[in-house]
Amino acid sequence: MTKPVLSRRAALLAGGLAIYLQPKLATDAKIDLPDFLKGVSSKNYKAEAPKVVAAITQALDGKLAKDATLADIGKQMDAMAAVPMEEGADADPNSGLPMSAEELKKQTMDEAETKKMDFLKSKLSAEDMKAYDTMCGNPAEDETPEEKAAREAKAADADPDKKPEMVSKSAMDAALKAVETTATANAVKATIAAQNALRDAEKDVRPYVGDLAMAHDSAEAVYRTALGTLPGVKLAADELKSLPLAALKAVLKSQPIPGQRKAETTPLAMDAAAADSYNKMFPNAARILHS
């Protein structure tokens, strides 16, 4: 069987509908769009469009992907029908093959480029437009042979064959995995260090305040709680909060441990009677020099 010959308008619609329907179809589901668009042209589009929508909807009943719907297919067809076409071109059929997705994309891009150039020409002077074409590497309408040679030489120097290095998916995955592994390892180390510091702090304050009844999330918090209960510490809570860990340790070590007496440092003095008795017993002791 040969494909039906389509008008250019119908071929355009076939290409657009193929792009629209592809993600909505269930696995292995297919539809031959030229069969539904045979005989459609710009002249009879308004009359034929509802028929095409109804036929495609009926043909795809039960063949759509989960949660997919064709509720907006009419709007899609109207949008594609608004694409301008050369006057009279729609009257002659093309080769009969619908426009592919790549061809439709190229046509859309070409039309957008044409509109952009028309807009620039309406806003820029002839000299500015020529400078723009030169900057973009496009030939100007009145380009001289010398200008053409200079433009081509500049394009050759740019080395258009050189392609940017692409990072493979496997390399990217490996890099991301390495970053995640390093981050996880650092987080584990930080957690262990924090827990060790917390245990050391609880051990340091135990001789001063015993075991703290409440749980703490950091070593600093342990020291601040302990110092806040010692009568010899004359620092307010805000002042304790501003001190770093090293300073908190120093303040704690400067406090006496409850229950421990200070060593006696005052020497015992002899009373007058004992000193007089000693001098009588050893009258020449004062003459002895101590080295």
C-alpha positions as CSV (number, residue, x, y, z in Angstrom):
1,M,0.0,0.0,0.0
2,T,1.3,3.5,-0.9
3,K,1.0,6.4,1.5
4,P,-1.8,8.9,0.6
5,V,-0.5,12.1,-1.1
6,L,-0.9,15.0,1.3
7,S,-1.2,18.7,0.7
8,R,1.6,20.8,2.2
9,R,-0.8,22.0,4.9
10,A,-1.7,18.4,5.8
11,A,2.0,17.3,5.8
12,L,2.7,20.1,8.2
13,L,-0.2,19.0,10.4
14,A,1.0,15.4,10.3
15,G,4.5,16.4,11.5
16,G,3.1,18.5,14.3
17,L,0.6,15.9,15.4
18,A,3.4,13.2,15.4
19,I,5.4,15.4,17.9
20,Y,2.2,16.0,20.0
21,L,1.1,12.4,20.1
22,Q,4.4,10.6,20.6
23,P,4.6,11.0,24.4
24,K,0.9,10.3,24.9
25,L,0.9,6.9,23.2
26,A,1.2,3.6,25.2
27,T,4.1,1.3,24.6
28,D,4.0,-0.2,21.1
29,A,1.0,1.9,20.1
30,K,1.1,3.4,16.6
31,I,-1.0,5.6,14.4
32,D,-0.8,6.3,10.7
33,L,-1.5,10.0,10.6
34,P,-1.5,10.4,6.7
35,D,-4.7,8.3,6.6
36,F,-6.5,10.8,8.8
37,L,-5.3,13.9,6.9
38,K,-5.9,12.8,3.3
39,G,-7.7,15.6,1.5
40,V,-7.1,18.2,4.2
41,S,-5.9,21.6,2.9
42,S,-5.9,25.2,4.0
43,K,-9.1,25.8,2.1
44,N,-11.2,23.1,3.8
45,Y,-9.3,23.0,7.1
46,K,-12.1,24.5,9.2
47,A,-14.6,21.9,8.0
48,E,-12.2,18.9,8.2
49,A,-10.4,19.7,11.5
50,P,-13.3,18.4,13.7
51,K,-13.5,15.2,11.7
52,V,-9.8,14.6,12.0
53,V,-9.9,15.2,15.8
54,A,-12.8,12.8,16.2
55,A,-11.2,10.1,14.0
56,I,-7.8,10.3,15.8
57,T,-9.5,10.2,19.2
58,Q,-11.5,7.1,18.3
59,A,-8.5,5.4,16.8
60,L,-6.4,5.9,19.9
61,D,-9.1,4.8,22.3
62,G,-7.4,2.4,24.8
63,K,-3.9,3.1,23.2
64,L,-2.9,6.1,25.3
65,A,-0.4,6.0,28.1
66,K,-1.6,6.1,31.7
67,D,-3.1,9.5,32.6
68,A,-2.6,10.8,29.0
69,T,-5.5,12.7,27.4
70,L,-6.3,14.2,24.0
71,A,-8.4,17.0,25.4
72,D,-6.2,19.7,23.9
73,I,-5.6,18.1,20.4
74,G,-8.0,20.6,18.8
75,K,-6.0,23.5,20.2
76,Q,-2.8,21.9,18.9
77,M,-4.2,21.6,15.4
78,D,-5.4,25.2,15.4
79,A,-2.0,26.4,16.5
80,M,-0.3,24.5,13.6
81,A,-2.9,25.7,11.2
82,A,-1.9,29.3,12.0
83,V,1.7,28.7,10.7
84,P,1.9,30.9,7.5
85,M,2.3,29.1,4.2
86,E,3.2,30.5,0.7
87,E,0.1,31.6,-1.2
88,G,-1.0,28.9,-3.6
89,A,1.6,26.3,-2.4
90,D,-1.0,24.3,-0.6
91,A,-2.9,23.6,-3.8
92,D,-0.1,21.3,-5.0
93,P,0.6,18.1,-3.1
94,N,4.1,17.4,-2.0
95,S,5.9,14.0,-2.2
96,G,3.2,12.5,0.0
97,L,5.4,12.0,3.1
98,P,4.5,13.9,6.2
99,M,7.0,16.3,7.6
100,S,9.3,14.8,10.2
101,A,9.9,16.2,13.6
102,E,13.4,17.4,12.6
103,E,12.0,19.1,9.5
104,L,9.2,20.8,11.4
105,K,11.7,22.0,14.0
106,K,13.9,23.4,11.3
107,Q,11.0,25.2,9.6
108,T,10.0,26.7,12.9
109,M,13.5,27.8,13.6
110,D,13.9,29.3,10.1
111,E,10.7,31.2,10.5
112,A,11.8,32.6,13.9
113,E,15.2,33.6,12.4
114,T,13.5,35.4,9.5
115,K,11.2,37.3,11.9
116,K,14.2,38.2,14.0
117,M,16.2,39.5,11.0
118,D,13.2,41.5,9.8
119,F,12.8,43.1,13.2
120,L,16.5,44.0,13.3
121,K,16.4,45.5,9.9
122,S,13.5,47.7,11.0
123,K,15.4,48.9,14.0
124,L,19.0,49.2,12.7
125,S,20.5,51.4,10.1
126,A,22.1,49.8,7.0
127,E,25.6,50.3,8.5
128,D,24.6,48.8,11.8
129,M,23.0,45.9,10.1
130,K,26.1,45.2,8.1
131,A,28.2,45.4,11.3
132,Y,25.8,42.9,12.9
133,D,26.1,40.5,10.0
134,T,29.9,40.8,10.1
135,M,29.9,40.1,13.8
136,C,27.8,37.0,13.4
137,G,29.8,35.7,10.4
138,N,26.9,36.2,8.0
139,P,27.4,37.5,4.5
140,A,25.9,41.0,3.9
141,E,23.7,41.5,0.9
142,D,26.2,43.9,-0.7
143,E,29.3,42.1,0.5
144,T,32.4,42.7,-1.7
145,P,34.9,40.0,-2.7
146,E,37.4,41.5,-0.3
147,E,34.9,41.4,2.6
148,K,34.0,37.9,1.7
149,A,37.6,36.8,1.8
150,A,38.1,38.5,5.2
151,R,35.0,36.9,6.6
152,E,36.0,33.4,5.5
153,A,39.5,33.8,6.8
154,K,38.1,34.9,10.2
155,A,35.8,31.9,10.2
156,A,38.7,29.6,9.4
157,D,40.7,31.0,12.3
158,A,37.9,30.3,14.6
159,D,38.4,26.5,13.9
160,P,34.7,25.5,13.5
161,D,35.6,21.8,13.5
162,K,36.8,22.0,17.1
163,K,34.2,20.7,19.5
164,P,34.0,21.3,23.2
165,E,35.0,18.5,25.4
166,M,31.9,16.6,26.6
167,V,31.9,15.0,30.1
168,S,30.5,11.5,29.9
169,K,27.7,10.4,32.1
170,S,29.8,7.8,33.8
171,A,32.5,10.3,34.6
172,M,29.9,12.7,35.9
173,D,28.3,10.0,38.1
174,A,31.8,9.0,39.4
175,A,32.5,12.7,40.3
176,L,29.2,13.1,42.1
177,K,29.7,9.8,44.0
178,A,33.2,10.9,45.1
179,V,31.8,14.2,46.3
180,E,29.0,12.5,48.2
181,T,31.5,10.0,49.7
182,T,33.8,12.7,50.9
183,A,31.0,14.8,52.3
184,T,29.6,11.7,54.2
185,A,33.1,10.9,55.6
186,N,33.6,14.4,56.8
187,A,30.2,14.5,58.4
188,V,31.0,11.2,60.2
189,K,34.3,12.5,61.4
190,A,32.7,15.7,62.7
191,T,30.0,13.8,64.5
192,I,32.6,11.5,66.2
193,A,34.8,14.5,67.2
194,A,31.8,16.3,68.7
195,Q,30.7,13.2,70.7
196,N,34.2,12.7,72.0
197,A,34.4,16.4,73.1
198,L,31.0,16.0,74.8
199,R,32.1,12.9,76.8
200,D,35.4,14.7,77.8
201,A,33.4,17.7,79.0
202,E,31.1,15.6,81.1
203,K,34.2,13.9,82.7
204,D,35.8,17.3,83.4
205,V,32.8,18.8,85.3
206,R,32.0,15.6,87.2
207,P,34.3,16.4,90.2
208,Y,32.7,19.9,90.5
209,V,29.0,19.2,90.0
210,G,28.6,15.5,89.6
211,D,26.7,13.9,86.8
212,L,24.5,16.4,85.1
213,A,20.8,15.5,85.0
214,M,20.0,17.1,81.7
215,A,21.4,16.0,78.3
216,H,23.6,18.5,76.3
217,D,24.3,18.7,72.6
218,S,27.8,20.1,72.8
219,A,30.8,20.3,75.1
220,E,30.4,24.1,75.4
221,A,26.9,23.5,76.8
222,V,28.2,21.1,79.4
223,Y,30.8,23.6,80.7
224,R,28.3,26.5,80.7
225,T,25.8,24.5,82.8
226,A,28.4,23.4,85.3
227,L,29.9,26.9,85.7
228,G,26.4,28.4,86.1
229,T,26.0,26.2,89.3
230,L,29.3,27.0,90.9
231,P,29.1,29.8,93.6
232,G,32.6,31.1,92.8
233,V,31.8,31.9,89.2
234,K,30.6,35.5,89.0
235,L,29.7,35.4,85.2
236,A,26.2,36.0,83.9
237,A,24.6,33.5,81.5
238,D,25.2,35.9,78.6
239,E,28.8,36.2,79.4
240,L,29.2,32.4,79.6
241,K,27.5,32.1,76.3
242,S,30.1,34.3,74.6
243,L,33.1,32.3,75.9
244,P,34.7,29.7,73.6
245,L,35.4,26.2,74.6
246,A,39.0,26.9,75.7
247,A,38.0,29.8,77.9
248,L,35.2,27.8,79.5
249,K,37.7,25.0,80.4
250,A,40.1,27.6,81.9
251,V,37.4,29.1,84.1
252,L,36.4,25.7,85.4
253,K,40.0,24.7,86.3
254,S,40.4,27.9,88.3
255,Q,37.6,26.9,90.6
256,P,38.2,24.8,93.8
257,I,36.8,21.4,93.7
258,P,34.1,21.1,96.4
259,G,35.2,19.0,99.5
260,Q,38.9,19.5,99.0
261,R,40.8,21.7,101.6
262,K,43.6,23.9,100.5
263,A,47.1,22.8,101.7
264,E,48.3,24.7,104.8
265,T,51.1,27.0,103.7
266,T,51.6,29.1,106.8
267,P,54.7,27.9,108.8
268,L,54.3,27.0,112.5
269,A,55.7,29.7,114.7
270,M,57.5,29.0,118.0
271,D,56.1,30.7,121.1
272,A,58.4,32.9,123.3
273,A,58.8,30.2,126.0
274,A,60.0,27.6,123.6
275,A,62.4,29.9,121.9
276,D,64.0,31.0,125.3
277,S,64.4,27.4,126.4
278,Y,66.1,26.5,123.0
279,N,68.6,29.4,123.4
280,K,69.4,28.3,127.0
281,M,70.1,24.7,125.8
282,F,72.1,25.8,122.8
283,P,73.8,29.1,123.6
284,N,76.1,29.0,120.6
285,A,73.5,28.0,118.1
286,A,73.1,31.6,116.9
287,R,76.8,31.6,115.8
288,I,76.3,28.7,113.4
289,L,75.9,29.8,109.8
290,H,73.4,28.0,107.6
291,S,74.4,27.6,104.0
